[in-house]
């Protein structure tokens, strides 16, 4: 049965835990029952000992009464035979002790109605004997010893003494029988106690056996699970190392590809920009020719030629120049990201307060132009990280906050932070325009911008920030309400672990 229970309860952790708790409760219940039984038996044993002592006291008291009666009768007979006052004094002394002894016996048997009846009978018989004794003593004292002896010979005192002894013997037998009944009750109590202990012991042993079997089964399953987990962890570590190496290689390949592509794109872009300059110069010469022809031979010019030379060509060249300049900025941004991804991190102890002060100093002129204040709430935590990366992250976030302040109120940018176990939380909060919920994710995407496009930029700043934060082993989140402000939250490790990593 135990095997079936263990087989059922050994595997599932929840069942095993509940079963063990149930075993503990049952075991405590068994101990509680045994304790209560022990207390009950001790109480009964105490009562039994008290009543046993009481019965012995009754038996002793009965013997004392009988002895005193015999002691009073013997010297009385000696006095009748000899007339010596010594025997009379001894008889009176013993007789004076009989009444207190009977009273004590009556007090000890006050709880027993049968014994109380016998005490009353004893008193009556004793009074009759003592009256006869007084009569013979009085005759002897009067000098009529022959009459006293004749009265003693003729009296039925011996019969009365036998009756009195019989009463006392009956009382002693009844008390002894009562003692035997109490012993039997006590033995029954002890037997019951042993039975309870036996049941509780069997229950505790059974519970202990089931608990041990369950623990052994659970421990065996736990060991097997641990071995399987260790094997899985080993395989997982190997897979992680392999996948990490693949990711590092892929990342390096992407960075090299971005660098090569960006570098190769610059050559045709430079040619386009050069030819654009030549077209601009040729357009100027063509405009001069149009002006001269218009002055000297206006009839040879058509309106289309005039518009093409003075409007269409300059406008087209302007569009080409604007597009090439934008493409040049995008290529430079890609090159910057590629170089940043290949840069080896240099961990060192950093004071975020010091870095925040440097950022505030470098952006003070821009903040003053926008009538904004940069507040640093101290204390700020310290960490071990790459100084350049952390400075770039804070600088980008604060500059972004300054660029997108609300014109309806004075700008306020707050840099604050705290420690959270082995993480350092840094927040950059502003009261600017805010960001719509639908744009909270896209603002971190490359070349993606949100909101009104009234500020210069290529949409690469926050993407660069996120890449730097990831390289530092951290995360970045945004919380914003449109029209109220934005909070960027950085979570960085207190200790940069990927020293020298280029991933």
C-alpha positions in Angstrom: 0.0 0.0 0.0 2.8 2.4 0.9 4.5 1.6 -2.4 1.3 2.5 -4.3 0.9 5.7 -2.4 4.5 6.7 -2.9 4.3 5.7 -6.6 1.4 8.1 -6.9 2.8 10.9 -4.8 6.5 10.6 -5.5 6.6 12.2 -8.9 4.4 15.3 -8.7 6.0 17.9 -6.5 2.7 19.4 -5.4 1.3 16.0 -4.3 4.5 15.1 -2.5 4.6 18.4 -0.6 0.9 18.1 0.4 1.4 14.5 1.4 4.4 15.3 3.6 2.4 18.1 5.2 -0.5 15.8 5.9 2.0 13.2 7.4 3.4 15.9 9.7 -0.1 16.9 10.8 -1.1 13.3 11.4 2.1 12.7 13.3 1.5 15.8 15.5 -2.0 14.6 16.0 -0.8 11.2 17.2 1.7 12.8 19.5 -1.1 15.1 20.8 -3.4 12.1 21.5 -0.5 10.3 23.2 0.2 13.4 25.3 -3.5 13.8 26.3 -3.6 10.1 27.2 -0.5 10.4 29.3 -2.0 13.4 31.1 -5.2 11.5 31.7 -3.5 8.4 33.0 -1.2 10.4 35.3 -4.3 12.1 36.6 -6.1 8.8 37.2 -2.9 7.4 38.8 -2.8 10.3 41.1 -6.4 9.9 42.1 -5.8 6.1 42.5 -2.8 6.8 44.8 -4.8 9.2 46.8 -7.7 6.7 47.3 -5.2 3.8 48.0 -3.6 5.9 50.7 -7.1 6.7 52.0 -8.1 3.0 52.1 -4.9 2.2 54.0 -5.6 5.0 56.5 -9.1 3.5 57.0 -7.7 0.0 57.6 -5.1 1.4 60.0 -7.8 3.4 61.8 -10.0 0.3 62.1 -7.1 -1.6 63.6 -6.4 1.3 66.1 -10.0 1.3 67.2 -10.0 -2.5 67.7 -6.7 -2.3 69.6 -7.8 0.5 71.9 -11.0 -1.5 72.7 -9.0 -4.6 73.5 -6.5 -2.5 75.5 -9.4 -1.0 77.6 -11.0 -4.4 78.3 -7.9 -6.2 79.4 -6.9 -3.9 82.3 -10.5 -3.8 83.4 -10.5 -7.5 83.9 -7.2 -7.2 85.8 -8.7 -4.6 88.1 -11.7 -6.9 88.9 -9.4 -9.8 89.7 -6.8 -7.9 91.8 -8.5 -4.6 92.8 -5.1 -2.9 92.0 -5.8 0.8 91.0 -3.0 0.5 88.4 -5.2 -1.6 86.2 -8.0 0.9 86.6 -5.8 3.8 85.4 -4.7 1.8 82.4 -8.2 1.0 81.5 -9.4 4.6 81.8 -6.4 5.8 79.7 -7.2 3.4 76.9 -10.9 4.1 77.0 -10.3 7.8 76.8 -8.5 7.2 73.4 -11.3 5.2 71.9 -13.8 8.0 71.2 -11.3 10.2 69.2 -10.2 7.1 67.2 -13.8 6.3 66.4 -14.4 9.9 65.4 -11.4 9.8 63.1 -12.6 6.5 61.6 -16.0 8.1 61.0 -14.4 11.1 59.3 -12.4 8.9 57.0 -15.5 6.9 56.0 -17.8 9.9 55.7 -18.0 9.4 51.9 -19.2 5.8 52.2 -22.8 5.4 53.3 -22.4 1.6 54.1 -19.5 2.4 56.4 -21.3 5.2 58.0 -24.1 2.7 59.0 -21.5 0.4 60.4 -19.9 3.3 62.4 -23.3 4.0 64.0 -23.6 0.3 64.9 -20.1 0.3 66.3 -20.9 3.3 68.5 -24.0 1.5 69.9 -22.1 -1.7 70.6 -19.3 0.2 72.2 -21.7 2.2 74.4 -23.2 -1.1 75.7 -19.8 -2.6 76.4 -18.6 0.5 78.2 -21.8 0.7 80.3 -21.2 -2.9 81.5 -17.6 -2.1 82.2 -18.6 0.9 84.3 -21.0 -1.2 86.3 -18.4 -3.8 87.3 -15.8 -1.1 88.0 -18.3 0.7 90.3 -19.0 -2.6 92.3 -15.3 -3.2 92.7 -14.7 0.4 93.9 -17.6 -0.1 96.5 -15.8 -3.1 98.0 -18.1 -5.6 96.4 -15.5 -7.3 94.3 -17.3 -10.7 94.6 -20.5 -9.2 93.3 -18.5 -7.5 90.4 -16.8 -10.8 89.5 -20.2 -12.6 89.7 -21.7 -9.9 87.4 -18.7 -10.2 85.1 -19.2 -14.0 85.0 -22.9 -13.7 84.3 -22.6 -10.9 81.6 -22.7 -11.4 77.9 -19.7 -9.0 77.3 -17.8 -11.7 75.4 -20.6 -11.9 72.9 -20.7 -8.2 72.5 -17.0 -8.1 72.0 -17.3 -10.7 69.3 -20.0 -8.7 67.6 -17.9 -5.5 67.8 -14.9 -7.4 66.3 -17.1 -8.7 63.5 -18.3 -5.1 62.7 -14.7 -3.9 62.5 -13.6 -6.9 60.4 -16.5 -6.3 58.0 -15.5 -2.7 57.7 -11.9 -3.8 56.9 -13.0 -6.4 54.3 -15.3 -3.8 52.6 -12.4 -1.3 52.5 -10.1 -3.9 51.1 -12.7 -4.9 48.5 -13.0 -1.2 47.5 -9.3 -1.0 47.2 -9.3 -4.0 44.8 -12.0 -2.4 42.7 -9.9 0.7 42.5 -6.9 -1.3 41.5 -8.8 -3.0 38.8 -10.1 0.4 37.5 -6.5 1.6 37.5 -5.3 -1.4 35.7 -8.0 -0.9 33.1 -6.9 2.7 32.7 -3.3 1.6 32.2 -4.3 -1.0 29.7 -6.3 1.7 27.8 -3.2 4.0 28.0 -1.0 1.3 26.5 -3.5 0.6 23.8 -3.6 4.3 22.9 0.2 4.4 22.9 0.4 1.4 20.7 -2.1 2.8 18.2 -0.3 6.2 18.2 3.1 4.4 17.9 1.9 2.3 14.9 0.4 5.5 13.3 3.7 7.4 13.8 5.8 4.6 12.5 3.5 4.2 9.5 3.6 7.9 8.8 7.4 8.0 9.3 7.8 5.1 6.8 5.5 6.8 4.2 7.3 10.1 4.7 10.7 8.6 4.4 9.6 6.6 1.3 8.1 9.8 -0.2 11.2 11.8 0.5 13.4 9.1 -0.9 11.3 8.9 -4.0 11.1 12.6 -4.4 14.9 13.0 -3.8 15.5 10.3 -6.4 13.3 12.1 -8.9 14.8 15.4 -8.0 18.3 14.0 -8.5 17.3 12.6 -11.9 15.7 15.9 -12.8 18.9 17.7 -11.7 21.0 15.4 -13.8 18.8 16.0 -16.8 18.8 19.7 -16.1 22.6 19.7 -15.9 22.8 17.9 -19.2 20.4 20.3 -20.7 22.4 23.2 -19.3 25.6 21.8 -20.7 23.9 21.4 -24.1 22.4 24.9 -23.8 25.7 26.5 -22.8 27.3 24.9 -25.9 24.4 26.1 -28.0 24.6 29.5 -26.5 28.3 29.7 -27.1 27.9 28.5 -30.7 25.0 30.9 -31.4 26.9 33.7 -29.7 29.9 33.1 -31.9 27.6 33.0 -35.0 25.9 36.3 -33.9 29.3 37.9 -33.3 30.4 36.8 -36.8 27.2 37.9 -38.3 27.4 41.3 -36.5 30.9 41.8 -37.6 30.0 40.9 -41.1 27.1 43.4 -41.0 29.4 46.1 -39.7 32.0 45.4 -42.4 29.2 45.3 -45.0 27.9 48.7 -43.7 31.3 50.1 -43.7 32.1 48.9 -47.2 28.7 49.9 -48.6 29.0 53.3 -47.0 32.5 53.7 -48.2 31.7 52.6 -51.7 28.6 54.8 -51.9 30.7 57.9 -51.2 32.6 57.5 -54.5 29.6 57.9 -56.8 28.2 60.5 -54.4 31.3 62.6 -54.6 31.1 62.3 -58.4 27.5 63.4 -58.3 28.3 66.3 -56.1 31.2 67.3 -58.4 29.2 67.2 -61.5 26.4 69.1 -59.7 28.9 71.9 -59.1 29.9 71.8 -62.8 26.3 71.9 -63.8 25.8 74.9 -61.5 28.7 76.6 -63.1 27.5 75.7 -66.7 24.0 76.9 -65.7 25.5 80.3 -64.7 27.2 80.5 -68.1 24.0 79.5 -69.9 22.1 82.2 -68.0 24.6 84.8 -69.1 24.2 83.6 -72.7 20.4 83.8 -72.4 20.7 87.3 -71.0 23.0 88.4 -73.9 20.8 86.8 -76.5 17.8 88.5 -74.9 19.5 91.8 -75.2 21.0 91.5 -78.7 18.6 89.1 -80.5 15.5 88.5 -78.5 13.8 86.9 -81.4 15.9 83.8 -81.4 14.9 82.8 -77.8 11.8 80.8 -76.9 10.0 81.1 -73.6 10.8 77.5 -72.8 14.5 78.1 -73.2 14.3 81.2 -71.0 12.4 79.3 -68.2 14.7 76.3 -68.5 17.8 78.3 -68.1 16.6 80.7 -65.4 14.2 78.4 -63.3 14.2 74.7 -64.2 17.9 74.1 -64.3 18.7 76.0 -61.0 15.7 74.3 -59.3 16.8 70.8 -60.4 20.4 71.5 -59.4 19.2 72.7 -56.0 17.1 69.4 -55.5 20.2 67.4 -56.6 22.4 69.2 -54.1 19.9 68.9 -51.2 19.5 65.2 -51.9 23.2 64.5 -52.2 23.9 66.5 -48.9 21.2 64.4 -47.1 22.6 61.2 -48.5 26.1 62.3 -47.4 24.8 62.8 -43.8 23.1 59.4 -43.9 26.3 57.7 -45.1 28.3 59.5 -42.4 25.7 58.3 -39.8 26.0 54.7 -41.0 29.8 55.0 -40.9 29.6 56.4 -37.4 27.4 53.5 -36.2 29.7 51.0 -37.9 32.8 52.5 -36.2 31.0 52.6 -32.8 30.1 49.0 -33.2 33.7 48.0 -33.8 35.1 50.2 -30.9 36.4 48.2 -27.9 34.7 49.2 -24.7 36.9 50.5 -21.9 35.3 49.9 -18.5 36.3 52.3 -15.7 34.6 53.6 -12.5 32.2 56.4 -13.5 30.5 59.1 -11.6 27.1 59.8 -13.2 27.1 63.2 -11.5 30.3 64.2 -13.1 29.2 63.0 -16.6 25.8 64.8 -16.2 27.7 68.0 -15.2 29.8 67.7 -18.4 26.7 67.1 -20.5 25.0 70.1 -19.0 28.1 72.3 -19.6 28.4 71.2 -23.2 24.7 71.9 -24.0 24.3 75.0 -21.9 24.4 77.4 -24.9 21.7 75.4 -26.7 19.5 75.3 -23.5 19.9 79.0 -23.0 18.8 79.7 -26.6 15.7 77.7 -25.9 15.1 79.2 -22.4 15.4 75.8 -20.8 17.1 74.6 -17.6 18.9 71.3 -17.1 18.5 70.1 -13.5 20.7 67.3 -11.9 19.0 65.7 -8.9 21.6 64.2 -6.6 22.7 61.8 -5.4 23.3 59.9 -8.5 24.7 56.3 -8.5 28.2 55.2 -9.7 29.0 52.4 -12.0 31.7 50.7 -13.9 31.3 51.3 -17.7 32.6 52.9 -20.8 32.8 56.7 -20.3 32.5 57.7 -23.9 29.4 55.5 -24.5 27.6 56.8 -21.3 28.4 60.4 -22.2 27.1 59.9 -25.7 23.9 58.4 -24.4 23.2 61.2 -21.9 24.2 63.9 -24.3 21.9 62.5 -27.1 18.9 62.2 -24.7 19.4 65.7 -23.2 19.9 67.3 -26.6 16.9 65.5 -28.0 14.8 66.9 -25.0 16.0 70.4 -25.7 15.2 70.2 -29.4 11.6 69.0 -28.8 10.6 71.3 -25.9 7.1 72.8 -25.9 6.9 76.5 -26.9 4.0 77.0 -24.4 6.1 76.7 -21.2 9.7 77.1 -20.0 11.7 74.0 -20.7 12.9 71.8 -17.8 15.1 68.7 -18.3 15.8 66.6 -15.2 18.6 64.0 -14.8 18.0 61.7 -11.9 19.0 58.2 -10.9 19.0 55.4 -8.2 20.4 52.0 -7.5 18.3 48.8 -7.7 20.4 45.9 -6.4 23.0 45.2 -9.2 21.4 47.7 -11.6 21.7 51.5 -12.0 18.6 53.3 -13.1 19.1 56.7 -14.8 16.2 58.9 -16.0 16.1 61.9 -18.3 12.7 63.6 -17.9 11.4 66.7 -19.7 8.2 68.7 -19.9 8.3 69.0 -23.7 5.9 68.0 -26.5 5.6 64.4 -25.6 5.4 61.4 -27.9 2.3 59.7 -29.1 1.9 56.1 -27.8 1.9 54.7 -31.3 5.4 56.2 -31.8 7.0 54.9 -28.6 8.6 52.0 -30.4 9.4 53.5 -33.8 11.5 56.4 -32.4 14.3 53.9 -31.7 14.3 52.6 -35.3 16.9 53.7 -37.7 16.0 56.7 -39.9 12.5 56.9 -38.3 11.2 60.1 -36.7 8.0 60.9 -34.9 5.9 64.0 -34.5 6.3 67.3 -36.4 9.5 67.4 -38.5 10.5 71.0 -37.7 13.9 70.1 -36.3 17.0 69.1 -38.3 18.1 65.4 -38.1 18.3 62.1 -39.9 16.4 59.9 -37.4 19.5 58.2 -36.2 20.1 59.7 -32.7 17.8 57.4 -30.6 18.8 54.3 -32.7 22.4 55.1 -31.9 21.5 55.6 -28.2 19.7 52.2 -28.1 22.7 50.5 -29.7 25.1 52.0 -27.2 22.9 51.0 -24.3 22.6 47.4 -25.5 26.4 47.3 -25.8 26.7 48.4 -22.2 24.5 45.5 -21.2 21.5 47.7 -20.4 18.0 48.6 -21.7 16.2 51.8 -22.5 12.5 52.5 -22.2 10.3 55.5 -22.8 7.2 56.7 -21.0 5.5 59.8 -22.5 2.2 61.6 -22.6 1.5 63.7 -25.7 1.6 67.4 -24.7 3.0 66.8 -21.2 6.5 65.4 -21.5 8.7 62.4 -21.8 10.8 60.2 -19.5 13.6 58.0 -20.9 14.7 55.3 -18.5 18.1 53.6 -18.7 18.8 50.4 -16.8 22.6 49.7 -16.8 24.6 47.0 -14.9 26.6 48.2 -12.0 29.6 46.4 -13.4 30.2 46.1 -17.2 31.0 42.4 -17.8 31.6 42.3 -21.5 35.0 43.9 -21.4 36.5 44.1 -24.8 33.3 43.0 -26.5 32.6 44.2 -30.0 29.2 42.6 -30.3 
